[in-house]
Amino acid sequence: MSLTRLFREIEQQEWIDLPEGWLQGRTIFGGLAAGVLMHKALCTIGDESKRLLSCSITFVGPVQAGKARITAEILRQGKSVTTLEVRLWQENAVQSILIASFGTDRESSIRVRQEPVIPAYPLADQLAPLPFAKMMPECYQHFDLRWAEGKFPMMGSPSPDFGGWARFSPEEQANRKMTLADFVTLTDIWPPGVLSMFKTLAPASSLTWHITFIHSLKEQLHDWFKYKVVTEYAEHGYATEQAYVWNEQDQLLAICRQTVTVFA
């Protein structure tokens, strides 16, 4: 099923069918769950004058392919900012929650741009694609990743973190204007930074994910996005990391913070 068809279901009904072919371990790929929640938020806001400022996603429990109920509630609607909550339900239980804040731009004399150093990666076309193998989560077949820095997952690296380029697979998804739901889905395909330190196959999963949006999207679904993750702390089975996403023109689009559960 294409994302376009799935998002159309969300626009038309409360109950949707999460497609097969997107598993990541024992659950549906978290990026797809986040994208579904984000699209519901966009439909609920229905106001193009308000851009997405930030969102927080908590992955409460494993989400399975099949029937799911998506509900949304506007928590507060102020003069500038509207905040809402979206929930994904299965088996009469909440499995994922998104809280998002949308706002209109305001006049301000404050201007700060202490942005991270932009990594000077080779162009995506100059890098080898990450080959899809049977042992990889099936969700990876929907994307095209090009490692430019750091080690692949499960390579026993002495240090974490990596970076590179990512886009939707042109063979799996038709090109069109990218939406925020698409962007959230794509960004989550990068694994946690500590996975490069794993010496054997072991699970790790996102617990919470917060995204601050810097600039509005103007890209297409087949465009490349530059990504770099930095792990700040990892101990006692949890890791905290920060990641950055740029477009092909090196414009910073989003800053992500994530808490990861580690089973290695």
Contacts in CASP RR format, 6 or more apart in sequence:
PFRMAT RR
TARGET T0000
AUTHOR 0000-0000-0000
METHOD contacts of the structure
MODEL  1
MSLTRLFREIEQQEWIDLPEGWLQGRTIFGGLAAGVLMHKALCTIGDESK
RLLSCSITFVGPVQAGKARITAEILRQGKSVTTLEVRLWQENAVQSILIA
SFGTDRESSIRVRQEPVIPAYPLADQLAPLPFAKMMPECYQHFDLRWAEG
KFPMMGSPSPDFGGWARFSPEEQANRKMTLADFVTLTDIWPPGVLSMFKT
LAPASSLTWHITFIHSLKEQLHDWFKYKVVTEYAEHGYATEQAYVWNEQD
QLLAICRQTVTVFA
1 17 0 8 1.000
1 19 0 8 1.000
2 173 0 8 1.000
2 174 0 8 1.000
3 173 0 8 1.000
3 181 0 8 1.000
3 182 0 8 1.000
3 185 0 8 1.000
4 174 0 8 1.000
4 176 0 8 1.000
6 16 0 8 1.000
6 18 0 8 1.000
6 19 0 8 1.000
6 36 0 8 1.000
7 39 0 8 1.000
7 179 0 8 1.000
7 181 0 8 1.000
9 16 0 8 1.000
9 17 0 8 1.000
10 16 0 8 1.000
10 36 0 8 1.000
10 39 0 8 1.000
10 40 0 8 1.000
10 43 0 8 1.000
10 70 0 8 1.000
11 39 0 8 1.000
11 43 0 8 1.000
14 69 0 8 1.000
14 70 0 8 1.000
14 71 0 8 1.000
15 67 0 8 1.000
15 68 0 8 1.000
15 69 0 8 1.000
15 70 0 8 1.000
16 36 0 8 1.000
16 67 0 8 1.000
16 68 0 8 1.000
16 69 0 8 1.000
16 70 0 8 1.000
17 66 0 8 1.000
17 67 0 8 1.000
17 68 0 8 1.000
18 28 0 8 1.000
18 32 0 8 1.000
18 36 0 8 1.000
18 63 0 8 1.000
18 64 0 8 1.000
18 65 0 8 1.000
18 66 0 8 1.000
18 67 0 8 1.000
18 68 0 8 1.000
19 65 0 8 1.000
19 66 0 8 1.000
20 65 0 8 1.000
21 65 0 8 1.000
21 138 0 8 1.000
21 139 0 8 1.000
21 141 0 8 1.000
22 28 0 8 1.000
22 29 0 8 1.000
22 32 0 8 1.000
22 65 0 8 1.000
22 138 0 8 1.000
22 139 0 8 1.000
22 142 0 8 1.000
23 29 0 8 1.000
23 65 0 8 1.000
23 137 0 8 1.000
23 138 0 8 1.000
23 139 0 8 1.000
24 30 0 8 1.000
24 137 0 8 1.000
24 138 0 8 1.000
24 139 0 8 1.000
25 137 0 8 1.000
25 203 0 8 1.000
26 62 0 8 1.000
27 59 0 8 1.000
27 61 0 8 1.000
27 62 0 8 1.000
27 63 0 8 1.000
27 64 0 8 1.000
27 205 0 8 1.000
28 62 0 8 1.000
28 63 0 8 1.000
28 64 0 8 1.000
28 65 0 8 1.000
29 137 0 8 1.000
29 139 0 8 1.000
29 188 0 8 1.000
29 189 0 8 1.000
30 59 0 8 1.000
30 63 0 8 1.000
30 96 0 8 1.000
30 188 0 8 1.000
30 206 0 8 1.000
31 184 0 8 1.000
31 185 0 8 1.000
31 187 0 8 1.000
31 188 0 8 1.000
31 189 0 8 1.000
32 139 0 8 1.000
32 185 0 8 1.000
33 59 0 8 1.000
33 63 0 8 1.000
33 88 0 8 1.000
33 95 0 8 1.000
33 96 0 8 1.000
34 57 0 8 1.000
34 96 0 8 1.000
34 98 0 8 1.000
34 184 0 8 1.000
34 185 0 8 1.000
34 188 0 8 1.000
34 209 0 8 1.000
35 181 0 8 1.000
35 182 0 8 1.000
35 184 0 8 1.000
35 185 0 8 1.000
36 68 0 8 1.000
36 70 0 8 1.000
36 88 0 8 1.000
36 181 0 8 1.000
37 57 0 8 1.000
37 70 0 8 1.000
37 86 0 8 1.000
37 87 0 8 1.000
37 88 0 8 1.000
37 96 0 8 1.000
37 97 0 8 1.000
37 98 0 8 1.000
38 55 0 8 1.000
38 86 0 8 1.000
38 98 0 8 1.000
38 100 0 8 1.000
38 180 0 8 1.000
38 181 0 8 1.000
38 184 0 8 1.000
39 179 0 8 1.000
39 181 0 8 1.000
40 70 0 8 1.000
40 72 0 8 1.000
40 86 0 8 1.000
41 55 0 8 1.000
41 72 0 8 1.000
41 84 0 8 1.000
41 86 0 8 1.000
41 98 0 8 1.000
41 100 0 8 1.000
41 102 0 8 1.000
42 179 0 8 1.000
42 180 0 8 1.000
42 181 0 8 1.000
43 72 0 8 1.000
44 72 0 8 1.000
44 74 0 8 1.000
44 84 0 8 1.000
44 86 0 8 1.000
45 82 0 8 1.000
45 84 0 8 1.000
45 102 0 8 1.000
47 82 0 8 1.000
47 102 0 8 1.000
49 104 0 8 1.000
50 82 0 8 1.000
50 102 0 8 1.000
50 103 0 8 1.000
50 104 0 8 1.000
51 102 0 8 1.000
51 103 0 8 1.000
51 104 0 8 1.000
51 105 0 8 1.000
51 213 0 8 1.000
51 216 0 8 1.000
52 100 0 8 1.000
52 101 0 8 1.000
52 102 0 8 1.000
52 180 0 8 1.000
52 213 0 8 1.000
53 81 0 8 1.000
53 101 0 8 1.000
53 102 0 8 1.000
53 103 0 8 1.000
53 212 0 8 1.000
53 213 0 8 1.000
54 100 0 8 1.000
54 101 0 8 1.000
54 210 0 8 1.000
54 211 0 8 1.000
54 212 0 8 1.000
54 213 0 8 1.000
55 98 0 8 1.000
55 99 0 8 1.000
55 100 0 8 1.000
55 101 0 8 1.000
55 184 0 8 1.000
55 210 0 8 1.000
55 211 0 8 1.000
56 98 0 8 1.000
56 99 0 8 1.000
56 100 0 8 1.000
56 208 0 8 1.000
56 209 0 8 1.000
56 210 0 8 1.000
56 211 0 8 1.000
57 96 0 8 1.000
57 97 0 8 1.000
57 98 0 8 1.000
57 206 0 8 1.000
57 208 0 8 1.000
57 209 0 8 1.000
57 210 0 8 1.000
57 211 0 8 1.000
58 96 0 8 1.000
58 97 0 8 1.000
58 207 0 8 1.000
58 208 0 8 1.000
59 95 0 8 1.000
59 96 0 8 1.000
59 205 0 8 1.000
59 206 0 8 1.000
59 207 0 8 1.000
59 208 0 8 1.000
59 209 0 8 1.000
60 93 0 8 1.000
60 94 0 8 1.000
60 95 0 8 1.000
60 96 0 8 1.000
60 97 0 8 1.000
61 95 0 8 1.000
61 96 0 8 1.000
62 95 0 8 1.000
63 88 0 8 1.000
63 90 0 8 1.000
63 95 0 8 1.000
63 96 0 8 1.000
64 90 0 8 1.000
67 90 0 8 1.000
68 88 0 8 1.000
68 89 0 8 1.000
68 90 0 8 1.000
68 95 0 8 1.000
69 88 0 8 1.000
69 89 0 8 1.000
69 90 0 8 1.000
70 86 0 8 1.000
70 87 0 8 1.000
70 88 0 8 1.000
70 89 0 8 1.000
71 86 0 8 1.000
71 87 0 8 1.000
71 89 0 8 1.000
72 84 0 8 1.000
72 85 0 8 1.000
72 86 0 8 1.000
72 87 0 8 1.000
73 84 0 8 1.000
73 85 0 8 1.000
73 86 0 8 1.000
74 82 0 8 1.000
74 83 0 8 1.000
74 84 0 8 1.000
75 83 0 8 1.000
75 84 0 8 1.000
75 85 0 8 1.000
75 99 0 8 1.000
76 82 0 8 1.000
76 83 0 8 1.000
80 103 0 8 1.000
80 104 0 8 1.000
80 106 0 8 1.000
81 101 0 8 1.000
81 102 0 8 1.000
81 103 0 8 1.000
82 101 0 8 1.000
82 102 0 8 1.000
82 103 0 8 1.000
83 99 0 8 1.000
83 100 0 8 1.000
83 101 0 8 1.000
83 102 0 8 1.000
84 99 0 8 1.000
84 100 0 8 1.000
84 102 0 8 1.000
85 97 0 8 1.000
85 98 0 8 1.000
85 99 0 8 1.000
86 97 0 8 1.000
86 98 0 8 1.000
86 99 0 8 1.000
86 100 0 8 1.000
87 94 0 8 1.000
87 96 0 8 1.000
87 97 0 8 1.000
87 98 0 8 1.000
88 94 0 8 1.000
88 95 0 8 1.000
88 96 0 8 1.000
88 97 0 8 1.000
89 95 0 8 1.000
115 252 0 8 1.000
116 228 0 8 1.000
116 244 0 8 1.000
116 252 0 8 1.000
118 226 0 8 1.000
118 246 0 8 1.000
118 250 0 8 1.000
118 252 0 8 1.000
119 148 0 8 1.000
119 149 0 8 1.000
119 163 0 8 1.000
119 164 0 8 1.000
119 226 0 8 1.000
119 228 0 8 1.000
121 127 0 8 1.000
121 148 0 8 1.000
121 149 0 8 1.000
121 163 0 8 1.000
121 164 0 8 1.000
121 165 0 8 1.000
121 226 0 8 1.000
122 148 0 8 1.000
124 146 0 8 1.000
124 164 0 8 1.000
124 165 0 8 1.000
124 167 0 8 1.000
124 224 0 8 1.000
127 146 0 8 1.000
127 147 0 8 1.000
127 148 0 8 1.000
127 164 0 8 1.000
127 165 0 8 1.000
128 146 0 8 1.000
128 147 0 8 1.000
129 144 0 8 1.000
129 145 0 8 1.000
129 146 0 8 1.000
130 140 0 8 1.000
130 144 0 8 1.000
130 145 0 8 1.000
130 146 0 8 1.000
130 147 0 8 1.000
130 152 0 8 1.000
132 140 0 8 1.000
132 141 0 8 1.000
135 201 0 8 1.000
139 189 0 8 1.000
140 189 0 8 1.000
141 169 0 8 1.000
141 172 0 8 1.000
142 168 0 8 1.000
142 169 0 8 1.000
142 172 0 8 1.000
142 173 0 8 1.000
143 166 0 8 1.000
143 167 0 8 1.000
143 168 0 8 1.000
143 169 0 8 1.000
143 186 0 8 1.000
143 189 0 8 1.000
144 166 0 8 1.000
144 167 0 8 1.000
144 168 0 8 1.000
144 169 0 8 1.000
144 170 0 8 1.000
145 164 0 8 1.000
145 165 0 8 1.000
145 166 0 8 1.000
145 189 0 8 1.000
145 190 0 8 1.000
146 164 0 8 1.000
146 165 0 8 1.000
146 166 0 8 1.000
147 162 0 8 1.000
147 163 0 8 1.000
147 164 0 8 1.000
148 163 0 8 1.000
148 164 0 8 1.000
148 165 0 8 1.000
149 161 0 8 1.000
149 162 0 8 1.000
149 163 0 8 1.000
149 164 0 8 1.000
149 228 0 8 1.000
150 157 0 8 1.000
150 161 0 8 1.000
150 162 0 8 1.000
150 163 0 8 1.000
150 196 0 8 1.000
151 157 0 8 1.000
151 162 0 8 1.000
151 196 0 8 1.000
152 162 0 8 1.000
152 196 0 8 1.000
153 191 0 8 1.000
153 195 0 8 1.000
153 196 0 8 1.000
153 198 0 8 1.000
154 195 0 8 1.000
154 196 0 8 1.000
154 198 0 8 1.000
154 199 0 8 1.000
154 200 0 8 1.000
154 201 0 8 1.000
155 196 0 8 1.000
155 198 0 8 1.000
156 196 0 8 1.000
156 197 0 8 1.000
156 198 0 8 1.000
156 199 0 8 1.000
157 196 0 8 1.000
157 197 0 8 1.000
158 197 0 8 1.000
159 196 0 8 1.000
159 197 0 8 1.000
160 193 0 8 1.000
160 194 0 8 1.000
160 195 0 8 1.000
160 196 0 8 1.000
160 197 0 8 1.000
160 231 0 8 1.000
160 234 0 8 1.000
160 239 0 8 1.000
160 241 0 8 1.000
161 193 0 8 1.000
161 196 0 8 1.000
161 228 0 8 1.000
161 229 0 8 1.000
161 230 0 8 1.000
161 231 0 8 1.000
161 241 0 8 1.000
162 193 0 8 1.000
162 196 0 8 1.000
162 228 0 8 1.000
162 229 0 8 1.000
163 190 0 8 1.000
163 226 0 8 1.000
163 227 0 8 1.000
163 228 0 8 1.000
163 229 0 8 1.000
164 226 0 8 1.000
164 227 0 8 1.000
164 228 0 8 1.000
165 224 0 8 1.000
165 225 0 8 1.000
165 226 0 8 1.000
165 227 0 8 1.000
166 186 0 8 1.000
166 187 0 8 1.000
166 189 0 8 1.000
166 190 0 8 1.000
166 224 0 8 1.000
166 225 0 8 1.000
166 227 0 8 1.000
167 186 0 8 1.000
167 221 0 8 1.000
167 222 0 8 1.000
167 223 0 8 1.000
167 224 0 8 1.000
167 225 0 8 1.000
168 182 0 8 1.000
168 186 0 8 1.000
168 221 0 8 1.000
168 222 0 8 1.000
170 222 0 8 1.000
173 221 0 8 1.000
173 222 0 8 1.000
174 221 0 8 1.000
175 220 0 8 1.000
175 221 0 8 1.000
175 222 0 8 1.000
176 220 0 8 1.000
176 221 0 8 1.000
177 219 0 8 1.000
177 220 0 8 1.000
177 221 0 8 1.000
178 217 0 8 1.000
178 219 0 8 1.000
178 220 0 8 1.000
178 221 0 8 1.000
178 223 0 8 1.000
179 217 0 8 1.000
180 213 0 8 1.000
180 217 0 8 1.000
182 221 0 8 1.000
183 217 0 8 1.000
183 253 0 8 1.000
183 254 0 8 1.000
184 211 0 8 1.000
186 225 0 8 1.000
187 211 0 8 1.000
187 225 0 8 1.000
187 227 0 8 1.000
187 243 0 8 1.000
187 245 0 8 1.000
187 254 0 8 1.000
187 256 0 8 1.000
188 206 0 8 1.000
188 209 0 8 1.000
190 227 0 8 1.000
190 229 0 8 1.000
190 243 0 8 1.000
191 204 0 8 1.000
192 204 0 8 1.000
192 206 0 8 1.000
192 229 0 8 1.000
192 231 0 8 1.000
192 239 0 8 1.000
192 241 0 8 1.000
192 258 0 8 1.000
192 260 0 8 1.000
192 262 0 8 1.000
193 229 0 8 1.000
193 231 0 8 1.000
193 239 0 8 1.000
193 241 0 8 1.000
193 260 0 8 1.000
194 204 0 8 1.000
194 231 0 8 1.000
194 234 0 8 1.000
194 239 0 8 1.000
194 241 0 8 1.000
194 260 0 8 1.000
194 262 0 8 1.000
195 204 0 8 1.000
198 204 0 8 1.000
198 264 0 8 1.000
199 264 0 8 1.000
200 264 0 8 1.000
202 263 0 8 1.000
202 264 0 8 1.000
203 263 0 8 1.000
203 264 0 8 1.000
204 239 0 8 1.000
204 260 0 8 1.000
204 261 0 8 1.000
204 262 0 8 1.000
204 263 0 8 1.000
204 264 0 8 1.000
205 260 0 8 1.000
205 261 0 8 1.000
206 258 0 8 1.000
206 259 0 8 1.000
206 260 0 8 1.000
206 261 0 8 1.000
207 238 0 8 1.000
207 259 0 8 1.000
207 260 0 8 1.000
207 261 0 8 1.000
208 258 0 8 1.000
208 259 0 8 1.000
209 256 0 8 1.000
209 257 0 8 1.000
209 258 0 8 1.000
209 259 0 8 1.000
210 256 0 8 1.000
210 257 0 8 1.000
210 258 0 8 1.000
211 254 0 8 1.000
211 255 0 8 1.000
211 256 0 8 1.000
212 254 0 8 1.000
212 255 0 8 1.000
212 256 0 8 1.000
213 253 0 8 1.000
213 254 0 8 1.000
214 252 0 8 1.000
214 253 0 8 1.000
214 254 0 8 1.000
214 255 0 8 1.000
215 251 0 8 1.000
215 252 0 8 1.000
215 253 0 8 1.000
217 253 0 8 1.000
219 225 0 8 1.000
219 247 0 8 1.000
219 248 0 8 1.000
223 247 0 8 1.000
223 248 0 8 1.000
224 248 0 8 1.000
225 245 0 8 1.000
225 246 0 8 1.000
225 247 0 8 1.000
225 248 0 8 1.000
225 253 0 8 1.000
226 245 0 8 1.000
226 246 0 8 1.000
226 247 0 8 1.000
226 248 0 8 1.000
226 250 0 8 1.000
227 243 0 8 1.000
227 244 0 8 1.000
227 245 0 8 1.000
227 246 0 8 1.000
228 243 0 8 1.000
228 244 0 8 1.000
229 241 0 8 1.000
229 242 0 8 1.000
229 243 0 8 1.000
230 241 0 8 1.000
230 242 0 8 1.000
230 243 0 8 1.000
231 239 0 8 1.000
231 240 0 8 1.000
231 241 0 8 1.000
232 240 0 8 1.000
232 241 0 8 1.000
232 242 0 8 1.000
233 239 0 8 1.000
233 240 0 8 1.000
234 240 0 8 1.000
234 262 0 8 1.000
237 261 0 8 1.000
237 262 0 8 1.000
237 263 0 8 1.000
238 259 0 8 1.000
238 260 0 8 1.000
238 261 0 8 1.000
238 262 0 8 1.000
239 259 0 8 1.000
239 260 0 8 1.000
239 262 0 8 1.000
240 257 0 8 1.000
240 258 0 8 1.000
240 259 0 8 1.000
240 260 0 8 1.000
241 257 0 8 1.000
241 258 0 8 1.000
241 260 0 8 1.000
242 255 0 8 1.000
242 256 0 8 1.000
242 257 0 8 1.000
242 258 0 8 1.000
243 255 0 8 1.000
243 256 0 8 1.000
243 257 0 8 1.000
243 258 0 8 1.000
244 252 0 8 1.000
244 254 0 8 1.000
244 255 0 8 1.000
244 256 0 8 1.000
245 252 0 8 1.000
245 253 0 8 1.000
245 254 0 8 1.000
245 255 0 8 1.000
245 256 0 8 1.000
246 252 0 8 1.000
246 253 0 8 1.000
247 253 0 8 1.000
END
